[in-house]
Amino acid sequence: MQLNALPPKRRHRPGGAALTPASGTVIITGGSSGLGRCTAAVFARHGWRVGLIARGEAGLAAAAAELRAAGAQAATAVADVAATPALRTAADAIVAELGLPDVWINCAGNGVYGRFIAVPEAQFDRVTAVTYGGTVNGCRVALALMTPRGYGTIVNVCSAMAFHGMPLMSSYAGAKAAVRGFAQALQAELRMERSRVRVCTVFPPAVNTPFFSHAVSHMGWPARPAPPVYQPEVVAAAIHLAAIRGRPEVVVSGTAAIFSLATRISPRLIAFAMTRLGFNGQLTLDPDAARLEQPTLFTPSAEASPVHGPFGRRARRRSLQVWLSRHRRRCVCAGVLAGVATAWATARLAFR
Ligand SMILES: NC(=O)c1ccc[n+]([C@@H]2O[C@H](COP(=O)([O-])OP(=O)(O)OC[C@H]3O[C@@H](n4cnc5c(N)ncnc54)[C@H](OP(=O)(O)O)[C@@H]3O)[C@@H](O)[C@H]2O)c1
């Protein structure tokens, strides 16, 4: 019997935590580059079987070879996430090799930088079809595989931009806001059905991946992430944690958490900050970044893409917020102990 056909070892409370085993099978769309490739490596290190879906064969082969070299079982399948039948066929091929997915991660995405009126309609629509439609299609395929078995976790890699749109990224901002709303509706339906399938939306900050080289730029120069920028390892660890814990929404990094809070407390301040960011905050005049420009909106790259982009010099390698959520229990215990110790010391002083 296959390992992932066994009931997971984790405790289950009806309506409580997701049933995600300590290791099993994970399928990652967009697993051949950047965040998806980095996340695949994290799952492989934790003993998972990893299935990767993307369009480019070279990227898939390179990512899978890396996983196998690390001792993991890996399978790949080519599909464009914008088309459900192709995605379903790709998923079936991976399931035949690795078994049913315990976790499905929707990580494929792409973008166009430019003023709304400067972006051709076909490019705008394509960003929506891949970044939003691809997530919806991924959920459709994952649910079809997980529902009969009765459990599983779907992680949608969204963006902090879902909390507030940024200039020059209207198609992407709209798609990411839609991913959040769609997931909220789906989560409510699953709760109503008392389903043990979980949907989790992860909101990363700006990350140093090849995303900016893969995006189309109408600004004359390539796009760059708006600072502060994080290394993909920080976000990949948070995606892994989100899959294991199955919480509905996970904001990655203190920066994204503050951004999310600020959009609720003072939306006008955030709107002002977005205007100040302007064009220059999102483009680079770096000739090295320009050399790497290779838009993949309609066709994948013929070469493999790395995990990291060219913006690593100032990228953050750690996030206190991610560390705290990983060690939440220990932090709560330490806080309670510190509180008790302080109360005891205060009481002793008062009654001396
Ligand atoms: N980098 C950031 O700052 C940042 C911040 C927040 C959220 N995100 C999100 O993180 C996710 C991953 O992005 P990334 O930064 O890792 O970018 P990336 O390095 O460009 O990776 C994109 C991945 O998606 C795949 N892909 C693109 N279009 C596809 C399509 N139509 N069908 C199937 N696969 C497709 C690519 O492979 P092929 O081209 O071979 O298909 C690649 O594997 C995206 O959803 C992005 O929106 C990124």
The ligand as an ORCA input file, in Angstrom:
! r2SCAN-3c Opt
* xyz 0 1
  N       8.800     37.430     -6.607
  C       8.005     38.173     -5.866
  O       8.332     39.294     -5.450
  C       6.657     37.633     -5.464
  C       5.987     38.266     -4.408
  C       4.738     37.791     -4.020
  C       4.175     36.716     -4.691
  N       4.842     36.124     -5.720
  C       4.195     35.007     -6.402
  O       4.971     33.845     -6.293
  C       4.656     32.970     -7.377
  C       5.948     32.468     -7.999
  O       6.621     33.557     -8.597
  P       8.212     33.662     -8.650
  O       8.594     34.930     -8.013
  O       8.825     32.417     -8.212
  O       8.411     33.863    -10.242
  P       9.177     32.974    -11.339
  O      10.570     32.695    -10.892
  O       8.998     33.689    -12.621
  O       8.375     31.581    -11.369
  C       7.152     31.454    -12.021
  C       6.843     29.982    -12.193
  O       5.539     29.844    -12.756
  C       5.613     29.062    -13.960
  N       4.613     29.571    -14.892
  C       4.487     30.817    -15.373
  N       3.442     30.882    -16.219
  C       2.893     29.645    -16.254
  C       1.799     29.073    -16.941
  N       1.040     29.785    -17.777
  N       1.506     27.759    -16.724
  C       2.275     27.012    -15.890
  N       3.320     27.506    -15.205
  C       3.632     28.799    -15.403
  C       7.043     29.256    -14.466
  O       7.479     28.187    -15.293
  P       7.287     28.213    -16.904
  O       7.578     29.593    -17.363
  O       8.243     27.178    -17.410
  O       5.871     27.816    -17.156
  C       7.796     29.260    -13.141
  O       7.995     27.940    -12.706
  C       3.782     33.770     -8.333
  O       2.427     33.454     -8.121
  C       4.024     35.206     -7.896
  O       2.930     36.025     -8.196
  C       6.085     36.540     -6.115
*
